[in-house]
């Protein structure tokens, strides 16, 4: 069976035991240093409930997880007092990690100014450190287990060997060589009819944070659910959705605008054609409006790409 056909069908692998070990090993690497002598370190990560799976459908790897995790930490206040705390994340998934509304920092009853300041540091910095690790989780799943579901495209090493000499005619003489056909003259491709798609959305987040979410290779998998390659620098290539979308950054203005070429890796996408995606950020006092303008959309693909941009 060709590898493209084998990779088309649905397959899945349960990896919950591996995920429990991953969270324990990775989350306990978190150390937060305050501006003074304050220091916080995650000491343990306990799996409370949930499941983790890796699936494959139509040659795409899909990470599926929803779990509840408890994290314990110790800290040293500026006056040398040793304190402990606990963070419970009720839903670690693609949709939700930390909603930044709940008070996840459990206190042990100490009320001195130094201890209060340490808990404030934990509440400010610990969620962000956890989110970085959670963004790495789907990438780690695919790197560790993706090969178990994907059929390699490497040619078989047991196939029919190539002939080592020219075929011999019945008389014993070498078969006459047939000249290669002449290459056809160059054909000018017809102009491609294209259109433009514009989508707007408002997020309760800072423009700089949204800019990073769309360009930081470590954070992109938190919303694409797939590996990404990205360096936020002009004239550098990027890849999203495990190679499903590719292009090159043309210009980047942090917190303001991203201009990039954009192309689908799909049989329906015209060969060598690139659209241009311009993403602008308009920050207000409590939210940011993001405008996605995709120019150069091939005619007939508008509905499909509108759905893609909505999910983007």
N, C-alpha and C positions, 0 to 999 in steps of 0.2 A: 504494500500500500504506500503511495507517495506520502512524504512527510506532511505536505500541505493538507491532504485528506485526513490523515491520522490526527492532526492537530485541530481539525474542525469540530470534532465531536466533544461533548461535555465529559470532563473528567474532574475529579476532585480528590483532595487529600486532607485528612484531619491532622492538624499539627498543634493541638492544644498543649500536650506535654512539653513540646519544644518551646512554645510561647511562654509558658510559666517560667522556664529556666531563663529565657531571653530577658524577660522583664526583671527578674531577680539580679541577673548579672549586669544589665545595662543601667537600670535605674540607680543602683547602688554606686555607680560611678559619679553621680551628681554631687558636686561640692560647690558651695556658694560662699564667697568671701565678701564681707561687708567693707565699708569704707574705712573702718577702724579695726578693732580686734575681733569683731563679730565673725563667726564662722558657722556654717550649717552644712551637715553631711547626711545624705540619705543612707540609712543603715540596713533597711530591709524592704522588700516589696512582696506582699502577700496576695496571692490569687484568691479571690472570693468566689466568683462564679463566671461562667461564660464559655464560649467556644470560638475556636479559630480554625479557618479552613483556607486552602488555596484551591481555586478552581480554574479550569481552562475551557473556553468555548470560542470557536471560530478563530483559533490561533492566538487568542488573547488570554493572558493570565489575569485572574481576578482574585484579589484578596478579600476575604469575608471574615469579619470579626466583630464581636460585641462582648465586652467583658467588664467586670467590676474588680477594681484593684485597690488595695490599701497600702500606703507607703508610710513607714516610720522614719523619723529623722532625729538626730541629736544636734545640739548647738551650744556654742559658748558665747555668752553675752559679753559686752565690753568690760564688765566688772569681774569677769572670770566665772560667773555662775553657769553651771551646766544645766541645760533644760532639754526637754524632749517634746516632740510634737508628732502629730499623725495627720495624714492627708488621705481621704477616701475619695476616689474618683468613681462615681456610680456608673459611668458609661464611657468606656474607651472604644470608640468606633470611628468610622469614616466621617460620620455626621457630627459627633459630639466628643470632645475630650474634656476640656474645662470650660464651663460657661462663664467663668469669672464673676458670677453673681453670688454663688453660694460661698459660705465660709468653710473652706476645706481644712483650715488650720486649727487643729484641736489643741487647746491649751491645758497646762497641768495645774493651774491655780496660782502660779507665781505672779506677783503684781508690781515688782520693783521697776523703776524707769528703764533700767538696762535690759531687763527681761522683756518688758513690753516692746522696747525698740527691736529686740531680736525677733519677736513674733511678727512685728510689722515688716521686717526684712523678709521673713519667710513668706508672708502673704503676698508681698510684692514680687519676689524673685523666683520662688519655688515653682509656681504654676508655669512660668515661661520656660524654665529649665525642663520641666516635665513634658511640655508641648514639643520641645525640640526632639526629645527621645521618642515621643509618640509618632512624630513625623518620620522618623527613621524606621519604625516598625514594619510598615508594608514593604519598604525597600528590602529590608533584611529577610522578610518572608520569601520574596521572589528570588533573591540571590542564593538563599540556602536551599529552597525546595523547588524552584522553577524547573530545574533540569529533570526532576522526577516526573513531570507531567508533559514536557515538550519533547516531541520526537525530533531528533537531530536531523538537520538537512545535509549532514556530511555524506558524500557518496559512499556506497557500499564498497567494502574492500574484497568482497567475494564474488563480484560480478564477472561477466564474460571478459577475458583479457582482450586487449586490442591486438589486431594482427601485426606481426613483426616484419612482414615483407609484402610486396605487391602480389595480388592473386596471380596464379599461373594458369594460362590457357590450356585446353585439353592437349594441344600439341607439345606442351612443355615450355613454350616460350612465354615470356612475360606478357600480360595483358596490356594492350595499348593504353596509354594515358589519355584521359579525356580532359581537354582544356577547361579551366574554370570558367563559369559563365561571366560575362561582362557585368560590371556593377551598373545598376541603373543610374541614370542621371539624377542629380539632386532634385528633390521635389520641394517646392515652397509650401509650407504649411499655411492653410487658410487662417485668417484672423479669427481669434476666439471671441465669441460674444460673451460678455461678462456683465455682472451687476454688482451692487453694493448692499451689504447688510449692516444695519446699525442697531445695537442693543444697549439699553441703559439699565443700571441697577444701583441701588443705594445700600451701603453697608454701614453698620454701627462700628466703624473701626477707622483708625488714622490712615491717611493716604500712604505714608511711608511704610506702614505695616502691610497694607495691601500690595504695594509695589514689591516688597520682599516676598510675599506669598506667591506672586506670579513669576518671580525670576530666580529665587533661591533654590538650587537643586535639592537641598535638604528638606525644604518645606513643600515643594510642589507635590510630592507623592501624597501628602495629607488630603489633597482634594482630587487628584487624578487617579489615585489608587493604583499607580503603576510607576515604574522607574522613570527617571528624568535625567537629562543632561542639560545643564544651563550654567553659564557664567555671565553675569550681568555686565557685559562689555560690548560696545559697538563692534560690528564686523566679526562676531563669533557665532558659531552654529549652536543650535539648541535642539532638543528632542523631547517630546512629551508623549504620554500615554504609551510608554514602551516602544517608541518609534512610530506610533500611529500618526503623529503630527511632527513635521520637521521644518526647519527654516533657519534664518540667520537674523540676529539683531542688527538693525540699521542705526538706531539711535535710542538712548535711554537718558531720561531726566528723572532722577529719583523723586518719587512722590508726585510727579507731574505727568509724565508721558512715556510710553514704550512704543516704538515703531519697529516692526519685524516682518520679514517675509513669512509666508504661511502656506504649507502644502500638506495635503493628506497623502499617506502611503496607502493608496487604495486603487483597485483596478478601474474605478469610475472616475478617478481624478486624471485630467489630461496630462500626458507625459511632459515633463520639464516645465510645467506651468507653475507659477508662484503667485499667490495673492499677497496682499499687504494688510496686516492687522495693525491698527493704531488704537492704543488703549490710553485714555486720558483720565486723570483723577482730579476731581474738584472737591476739596475738603471744606466742610462747614464747621460750625461750632461743635456739633455732636455726631456727625456722620460724614461719609464721603460718597459722592456720586461717581460711578465708574462708567465710562462710555466705551464700548467695543465697536469699532468701525472696520469691517472687513471688506476691502475693495478688491475687485478682480475675481469675484465668484462666478464660476462657469454657469451659463444659463441652464436651467433645469435642475440645479443642485441647491437652489435657495432654501427650500424647505428643510432638506437634510442638514445644511450648515447652520440654519437658524437654530435647530435643535442642538447641534454641537456647541454653538456659542452659548445657548441657555445653560448647558451643562458645564461649560468652560468657567 
